[in-house]
Amino acid sequence: MKKFFLGLLLLFLGFVAYILINTFATTSKQITVEPITKIDIEQDAISRFQQALRIQTISHENVEDFDSTAFSAFNQLIIDNYPMVDSLLEHQYFSEYSHLYKWEGKKPSLKPVVLMGHLDVVPIASPDKWTVDPFAGTIKDDIIWGRGTIDDKFTVIGILEATEMLLKEGFKPERTFYFSFGHDEEVSGKYGAVKIAQYMQEQGIEAEFVMDEGYAVTQKLVPGIDKDVAMIGVAEKGITSIALQVDMKGGHSSQPAKETAIDVLANAVAKLKANPLPATFSEPMEGFMDALGPEMGFVNRMAFANRGIFKSIILSTYEGAGGSGNALIRTTTSPTIFQAGIKENVIPTTARAVVNFRIIPGQTAEEVKQHVVSTINDPRVTVAFHGFNNDPSAVSPHNVEAYELINKTIKQIFPETLTAPNLVIGATDSRHFSGVSKNIYRFVPYHINEQNIDSFHGIDEHIPVEDYKDAIRFYRQLMLNTK
Ligand SMILES: [Zn+2]
């Protein structure tokens, strides 16, 4: 008996030792980079950004609301404000208002780099709630306010400013650069990014890497880490919407059948909510834990280093964090349309719902549909895809030169910042570029935190003047670093 307990004790100690060895064997994955001296950004660069914010390049859901004069004005603004870009770079319009610039490098045989941004913005849902005019480009307390400040005009203008600056300095990049600026990202990118990507593929252009919006430098948004964390999106989730429909006998509400179309549909939706797709570590999430685990306190570090053992604890922590935490670890289930009935005393013959799913890498829209059918398990509910499907993007590698280049540039411009790959839970225009490059990274250079995260597509969108200046510095440095 004694021997048995001794054996058990040894086994337990061995297990603890195994966990501790794993924990301390994981060393920092952060690269060390010499900080650079920040260059001065002229005051005029700020007023040019304000001008861009004043143009109401709004993408409306309803195409009839499209204001072509605003988009024409934006075309003209680029010509007027960036004369060297306009005269020295090759330029093509797509669908009149999207742009593709080509800046030929010294070595055209090298694969080019594609930097993306979009110049359209979402409409103002509640103008009365804004404390500033959303289209005035107001500067108050060293902050620039307005729709498009962080999504995504600062990228477009930041790239143009950096390029104009380098052209003035007589710089010529080693590799060719393309700038792809879409005018309809907020409404699917069909006439902008899709057409540009198609064109590039037809031309047989294979890019070294593509960079688009998606993540930023997060501040105090990663639990367990005090330092800023720049996340580089190496993949984005897929999207599918599935329509559910029930057709049954209706009738007068004074003598209802045991089950009606509404009952059956409500039950089906409830089943889907109660049985979400399983939580899992996607490949980007594994990269995230590898990069940040060693930077965390002992408990988190131990959990991430031994994630096989602590998997269920880690997953339930993310699940418990709600919203974006849950979205990082699973395909989410979100009923968005629920329709039935037209009159208070009539039992409808048809009930219809649409459920939107955001698909984690490793799963497909087809698998999601299978899950829906088997979970509902009721032949009275017809299940069909609603609209178009997007499977999740491929996962771009984070052990290649292109990633390292972005990583290094981030650390030069934002010293002391940690970096990590991660999964983007929304959709970006870059998903259309899968045929142009295997290396697609989603990062824009500004700080996102509790204080401004809701202003994205929301109220009082803003960017600190210094962040805007850093964006110009970032794109300039990225161009200088690209070999
Ligand atoms: Zn955007």
Residues whose N, C-alpha, C, O or C-beta is under 5 A from the ligand:
A	BS01	ZN	D151 D152 E213
